[in-house]
């Protein structure tokens, strides 16, 4: 049975204001940057759940699936329709025993009286009653129907039988109408006639709707007359769905029994409905419900292994719940189940698994919806993608994280915050003055603030709160190419994701704080190629060997050829050059590196140096290599070399960039 989907506004009725969508994006980005597939990353995150910054655990779909399985196992032990049949059989046997005892006592009294005529009449009565009972069917439904025409000798047996019928009729009706109408006692003929009228009216509307005809009676008239059967229903679809799910659950209860047990139970229900003159109307309605709700699994069956009998209505309720749990279990067990998360009926989860499980699903829904609403992710065709805004936000988050690390533990002394340079080009911007700050008043904006504060008229009296000061940008410009090693070792050693975070953070810093600067990204393995910033998060490493630093520097120098100001190449690598381009343009690879590779790479270092391009190298995993070649690059080029752990890469890279970008 497929999961029943509900359509509600995500977040409606919840209180998850503490959920930080940016936190969700950061968690998603880590997986995405490692594996390069946003759909897979999203699916893993929603399946595994996450822990918020304040330590609160949000369960994933995998944990909800295990809850579902556990609940199903528990429910299977709570219902046994065959046990209920046995209870009614034993109840009837007790009634028969009471009747037999009464007949036996009558016979004993007649024998004790010595009255022959009385003895003969009593014997005839006892034999007649015994014959009636001997001729009765062994099938419970038929036997109960035959007892309805039987005149009990025992008043106690008759009262017990009437109570049995009353309970059984309620149970049979509740099996189909428990969620709609509860009978406190045995329904009287008038109530049964009204129920039959309701079923016939509903069948008529379903048939009219199927033929595209105008409803007669109208749904409003139907609800006005029979609304007490369907509390909360808003339209015909609500009524049909409620009735169909209950009827399908009753069918599942029948199907859960063996063939012989099922036949006897169906016969019992038919007999009881026939006795109440509801059989034709119910069969007609169930047939219409099957056609109106074909998506329901009308042939499903469940394992009901309860030890004690329970009402048939309870068994139907358990079957209904088991059907919902089975559908939920199948849904959650699918691959890419997270794609359907927005459509999961939270209220159905609440009914079946409780408030806690519903809350976790709501939080997952809200997190996913928040990513979409804020424009961080979108779907292109069948694939989920990070938007340009999402990529920028990941860069901002990475930048924020790196600066937090700088504040907590600067790599070399205190971190120097970028300062506004003086004497440069004035920008057409201003900002409020802060006490103690040297300033050049932005006079028009300062006067405007004073006029807004005191109103028109002269003299204009200035107050420090009115001051706005001119902002300047340093005349120094910078052009940066970030060359990131994409050799196989970067992925194998877990260096790629931190390197990509550094790239995103540094490009975000440059674009936001130094918009006139030039920045580009080059990736190099056996060859080098320019990368778009938006492609960096999804960047993965092909299984090509080689660290072609020579080609990376040559391409970087080409990209910087027309740029003004300070020019630099920031190289991030975890090994020495092992590849170069031959005269044919094809790459050559060798490990350990051959002399020709080192010579060609150093020749490119000299070209960059002669062109005034600084090469700053961040060498990762110092414990794996002493990197003698990068030290030679620094000696020849004059750039800086940083031996850093991968976890501190971003801190060192941004600290160095900021320190050397702006004048103090």
N, C-alpha and C positions, 0 to 999 in steps of 0.2 A: 504494500500500500504506500503510495507516495505521501510525503509529509504534507499536512494541510497548511497551506500558506495563509498567513494573515497579513493585511496591509495596514500598517499604522505608521505614524510619524516617529522616526527614530528619536529617542530621547523623551517622548511623550510620557509624562508621569514619573520620570526618574529624576535623580538629583546628583548627577555625576559631574558637577562643575569642577571637581578637582582633577578631572582627566585632562592631561596635557597632550594635545594632538602633536605638538612638536616632539614630545618624548616618544610618541608612537612612530613618528617619521624617522627619528634617529635610530630606533631599534630596527625598523624596516630597512633603512639605508645600509646598516652594517651587513645584513645578510645579502642584500641586493649587490653591494659592491664586492662581496666575496664570490658570489655565484653568477651574477650577471643576468638573472631572470627575475623580473619583478613579480610576475604571477606566482612563481614558486616561492619567492621570499615572503610574499603576502600570505600564501597558503600556510607556510611553515609557522609564521608568526601567529596567525589566528588559530592554528591547530595547537601550538605549544603554549599559547598565552604569554603573559609577560608580568614582570614585577615592576611596579611604579617606583619613582625615585624615593617615595616615602615608605617603601617596603611592602606595599599592599599587593597581594597576589591576585591577578585577574586570570581565572582559569580559561584555558583554551578549549577548542572543540574536541580535542582528544580526551580531555578530562570529562567533558560533558557526555561524550560517547560512553565512557566507562560508567558514569552515573546512570545512563540510560540502560545499559546492559544489566547493571546490578538491580535496578528497579524492575526490569522485566523478569529477572529470576525470582525476585521476591513475590511479584504478582502471580506468577505461575503456581505458587504454593498456596494461594489464597482462594481459589475457586475450584469447584468440582461439581459440574452439573449432574453427572451421574450419581454422585453422592447425594445430591438433593433429591433425585428420583428415588434413590434407596430410602431416604428419610420418609418420603410420602408413602412408599410401599410399606415400610414398617409401621407408620402411623395408621394406615388402613388395616394392616394386620392386627394392630392393637384394638381397633374399632371392631373388627370381626371377632376378636377374642372376647370382647365385652358382650357382643351380641350372642355368641355361642354360650357364654356362661349364663346369660339371662335365660336362654332357651333351656339350658340344662337344669337350671333352678326351677323353671316352670314345670319341666317334666318330673322332677323330683317331688315337687309339691303335689302334682296330680297323682303320682304313685302313692304318696303318703296318705292322700285323702281316702283312698279305697273306693273312690267313685269311678266306676268303669267308664261311664259316658264321658266324664271329664278326662279320664286317661286317654280315651280314643280321640277326642277332639284335640287334646294337647299333642298327642303323637302325630296326628295329621298335620298340625301347624308346624311342628318341629321338622317333620320330613319335608314339608313344602318349602320351608325356608332353607333347609339344607340343600334341596334340589336346586332352588334358585341360585344359590351361591356356587354350587358345583358346576352349573351351566355357564357361569360368568367367564369372560375372557381372562387370560393371564396378563394381557397388556394393560398397564396401569390406566391409560386414558379410557379404554373401552370399559374396564371394570368400574371406574368411577362413574362413567355415564350410566351404567346399568344399576349401580347403587342409587342413583338419583330416583329411579322408579321402584326402588325396594322399600317396603314398609318395615321399618325397624321395630322390633319388639321392645328393645331396650331404649328408654328415653335418653340415657347417658350416651349410648352409642350413636343415637340420632344427633344429639347435640355436638358430639365430637366430629361426626361426619360433616355437619353444617359448618363447623369451624374450619375443618380441613378444606372444604370447598371455598370458603370465604378467603382463606389465606392463599390458596392456589390461584384463585381468580385474580386477586390483587397482584400476586407474583407474576402471572402471565401478562397482565396489563402493564405492570411496571417494567417488564422486559422491553416493551416497545415505547412506553411513554414516561419512563421514570424522570427524564430531564424536563418533561413538559407538564405533567399532571400527576399529583400524588393523591391516591385514594386512602383516606383514613380508615375506611371500613369497606365492606362489600358494596360495590356500586348498585344502586337500585335501577329498575328498568328505565326510568326517566333519564338517569345519567348515562346509561348505556346507549339509549336512543340518541342522545345529544352527541356522544362520542362517534357513533356511526355516522351521524349527519356531518360532523366535522371531517371525518375521513373521506366521505363522498365528495364534499365541497372542495377539499384540497385536491383530490384526484381530478375533479373536473377542471380546476384551475391549471393544474400541470398539463393536462391534455390540451386545453385551450392554448396555453402558452407554447406548447410544442408545435401546434398547428398555426401559430402566429395570429390567433384570434384575440379579440378584446375579452378581458377577463369578466366573467359573470358567474358568481358575484365578484365584485371588485375586491382587491386585497384589503382595502380599508374596511369594507363591510365585513369581510371574513374575520379580520383582526378584532373588530368591534364585538363580534359575536363569540369568537373562540380564542380571544387573546390570552385568557387564563391558562390555556394549554401551552402557550409559547411566550413566556415572559422574556422581555428584552428583544424580541424579533422586530426588525425594522422594515423588512421587505419579504417578498415571496422567496427569494433565494435563501434568506436566513432560515425560514421555516423548512424549506425543502432540505437544506443541509443538515439541520438538527435531526429531522426525522430520518433522513437517509443514513446518517452515521449511526443512529441508534438501531435502525433495521439491519444494517450491515453487521453491527456488533452482535445482534441476535443470531444472524446467519453464522457468524464465526463461532458462536457458542455451540450451535448445532454441529458445525463441521469439525469441532474439536473432539467429538465423540467417535466411537467406533461405529461402523455401519449399522449394527443391530441397535446400539444405544441411541444413535441418531434417529433411526426410524421410530423407536418407541417414544422418544421425546417429541418429535414432530407430531406424531399421532395424538399425544397428550395435549399439545397446544391447539391442534385442530379441533379436538373434542371440546376443550374449554371455550374456544372462540365460537364454536358452533352453538354451544349451550347458551352463550351470551349473545348470539345472533350477530356476531361481528366478523365472522370468518370471511364472507364474500367481500365486505368493505376493506378489510385488512389486506387480503390477497390482491385486490385491485390497487390499493395504495402502494404496496411494496413493489408491484410490477412497474408502476409509474415512477417510483423513486429510483429503481434500477436504471431506467432510461434517462431520468433527469440528472443522475449523478454517476455516470459511467466511469469516472476516475477512481471511485472507491473500489477496493478489492472485495467483491461480494463473495468470493470463494475462499477467502483466507481461513486458516485454522490455527489454533494455538495449543500449546501443551499446557493443559490445566491439570495440575497434580496435587490439588489440595487434599488434605486428609479427611476433612469433615465437610459435610454438605453445607451449602449456603444457598440463599434464594437464587432462583434463575435470573432475576433482575440484577443481582450482584454479579453473577457470572457474566451476564451481558455487559455490565459496566466494566468488569475486568477485561473482557474481550475487546471492548471499545478502547480502553486505555492501552492494552497490549498492541492493538492495531496502530495507535498513534506512536507508541514507543518503537514498534518495528519499523514504521516509516521513517521516524527520526534516526533510528540506528542505521538504516540503509543509506539515508542521506548523509549522515556524518561519516560513514565508512567509505564514501566515494572519494576518489582523488579529486582535488580542486573543489572540495565541498565549500570552502570559504567563499567561492564566487557566488553561492546562493545564500550567504549569510544574511543579507538585508531582507530576504523574503521569509526567513524563519519566523513562525508564529510564536512570539515570546509568551503570550498568554497560555498557549498549549503546553509550553515547557513549564510554565509556572504551575499549571494544573497537574502535570505528570511528575515533575521533578522538584517542585518547590520554589520558593522565592529566591533562595540563594543561587540556584542554577540560572533562573531567569535573569537575575541581576548580572551575572557574569556575561551572559549572551548579550544583554543590553549594552554592557560596556564595550564589548567587542564591536557591536553594531555601531555604537556612537563613535568609536575610534575610527572605524572604516569610513563612516559617513563624514566625519570631520575632515579627513584627508581629502575627500572629494569636494566637500563644500568650500574648503579653503583653497582649492585649486592646486593642491600639491600632486595629485595623481589624476589621470583620466584614462579612458579606455579607447584605444585605436583599433577598430575592428574587434577581433577576439582577444587582443593582447592588452594588458595593463601596462601603462607607461608613466614614468615620472614626467611631470610637466616642467617647463623651463623655470617656473616659480618654485617647484619642488626641488629642483637641482640647486637653485640659488639658496633656498632655505637650508638644504643640507650643508652647503658651503658656510652659511652663517652659523649653523650649529657647530660645525667643526671648528670654525674660527673662535666662537665663544668658548668652546671647550679648551682650546689651546691657550687662549688668553687667561682662562681660569687657572690652568696649570702654571702659566708664567707668573701669575700673582701669588700662587701658593708656594712655588719653588723655582725662581728664575734660574736658568742654566748657568749663567756667568754673572754673578752680581745682581743687583736690582734691575728689573725690567724698566727700560726708559720708554715712557709713553710718547708717541709721536706728538711733536709740538707744532704749533702754527709758526711758520717762518715769517720773519719780518723783512720788509723791504722788497717783497716780491710783487707779483701782479695782483692788484686788488680784484676781488670777486664782487659781483653784484649781490652780495649777501651780507647779513648782519646778524648779531646775536646779542642777547641781554648781557650787560656788563656784570662781572662778578668782582666783589671787593678784593683789592690787592692786585688786580690784574692791570698790567700796562695796556693802554688802549689809545685808539684814534677814533674819536666819536664819529658815528654815522649821523651827521647833523639832521638831514631830513626826517629820518625815522625817530630820532630823539625828540625833535620838536613836535612831531605828530603825536607821540605818546603823551607829551606834556599837555597838548591841547585836548586830547581825549580825556585826560584826567581832570583838568581844571575847567574845561569849557572854553568858548571863544573869548577874546579880549586880550588886552595888553595891560601890564607887562606879562610876558610868559615866564613863569617861575619854574625852573628845572628842579627835579628831585632825582636822587640817584637811581630810583626805580625806573625813571624815564630813559636812562642811558642805553643806547645800543651802539655796539662797537663794530668797526669794519673787520671783515675776515679777509685774510690773505692766503694765497696758496704759493708755496715756494716755486721759484722759477726753475729749480732743478727738475728735470724729467728723467724718467727711467723706462727702459725697455727690457723686459724679462722673458726668456724662454725657459720653461721648466721641462727638463728632459728626464723622463721616468723610465727606468729599466723594466722591460717586460720579458726578461728572460725567464725560463722555466723555474730557476732557483728562487725568484721573487715570490712565486706562488707557493712553492714547496716549503719555504721557510716562513710563510705567513706575513711577508713584508708588503704585499700588494695593497691590501685594504688601507693600512696606515699611510702608505705613500699616496693613494688616491685621495684620502682625507686631507692630506697636506696640500695637494694640488688644488682641491676645491676651496680650502680655507685661504690659501695664498691668492688665488685668482679672485675670490670674493673680496678680500682685503684691498687688492689693487683696484678692482672695478668700483668699489664703494668709496674708498678714501682717496684714491689717486686716479680719477676717471680719465685724465689725459695721458696716462701711462699706456704703454703697449705690453700685452701679455699674450703668450701663446704656449701651447703644450706640444711636446714631441714625445712619442713613445718609441722605444727601440728594443729590438730583440736581434734576430738575424739581419733585419733591416730597420730603418727608422722611417716614421711617417708622422705628419702633423695630425693632431687629434683635436676635434671640437670639444669645447668644455662640456657641452651637454652630453657627450658620449663617454665621459670619464667614469661616471658611476657604474655603468654597465660594462665597463672594460674588463675583458677576461684575457687570459694568456693562452695562446695556441701552443701546442706542443712542438714548438720550433726551438732549436738550440741556438745559443749565441748571444753575446753581449756586444753589439756593434756600436761602440761609442764613437768610432770614427765617423760613421754615417750620421749619427745623432748630432755631433758637433757641426758637421758640414751643413746639414739641414737647418740647424739653429742659426748658424752664421748667415745662411741665405735669407732666413726670415727677418734677421736684424739688419740687413744691408741698408735699408732706407730709413732706419729709425734714428732719431736724434737723442742726445743726452747720454746718460750712463746706460751702458748696455751690459747685460750679464746673462750667462747660462747657468741655471741651477740644475746640477746633475744629481739624481738620486739613484744609487746603484748598490748592489750587494756583492760585486765581484769585479775582477779585472777584465779588460777587453779580451774577448775570445773570437771576434769576427771582424771582418772588414770587407769593403767592396773591392772586387777585382776590376781590372781594366774593362772587362766585358759588362760590368754592372751587376754581375752575379755575386752573391755573398759567399765568403769563404769562412769556414768555422774550424777551429781546432782547440782541443783542451788536452794538455795545458796550452796556453797561448804561444804562438810561434813568434819569432822575431819580426817577421813582416807585418803582422797585425799590430804589434806595439809600435813599430816605426811609422806605419801609416796613421795610426791614431795620434801619435805625438806630432806628426807633420800637420795634422788638422788643429792640434792645440796651438802650434806656432802661428797658423793662419788666423785663428781667432785672436791671439795675442797681438799680432801685427795690425789687426783691424780694430783694436781697442776694446775687445770684448772680454770681460772678466768671466772666469769659470770658477764657480763655487761648488764644491763637491760634498755631498752628504753620503758618507760611506757607512753602510749598515752591517751589523753582525761582525763586529771586530774580532769576536772570539773565533770566527771561522777563517779569517784571512787577515794578513797584515797590510794588505793594500799598498804595496810599495809603489805601484804605478801612479796612484792618485797623488801620492806625495810628490812625484816628479812633475805632475801637472801643475801643482801649486807652485813649485819652484820655478818652472818655466813661465807660467802665466801670471803669477802674482796673486791669484785668487786664494780663497780660504778653503781648508779641508776640515770637515767635522766628522769625527768618529762618534757615532751616536747609536744608542739602542733604538729599535724601531718605534717603541712607545714614546720616545722623546723627539722623534723626527720633526713633527709639526712644531713643537716648541722651539727647537733650535732654528728651524728654517724661518719662521716668522720673526723670531727675535733678531736674527741676523738681518733680515730684510728691513725691518722697521728701523733698526739702529743706523743702517747705512743709507736709508732712503731719504730721510729728512734732516735738514740742518737743525742743530740744537738751538 
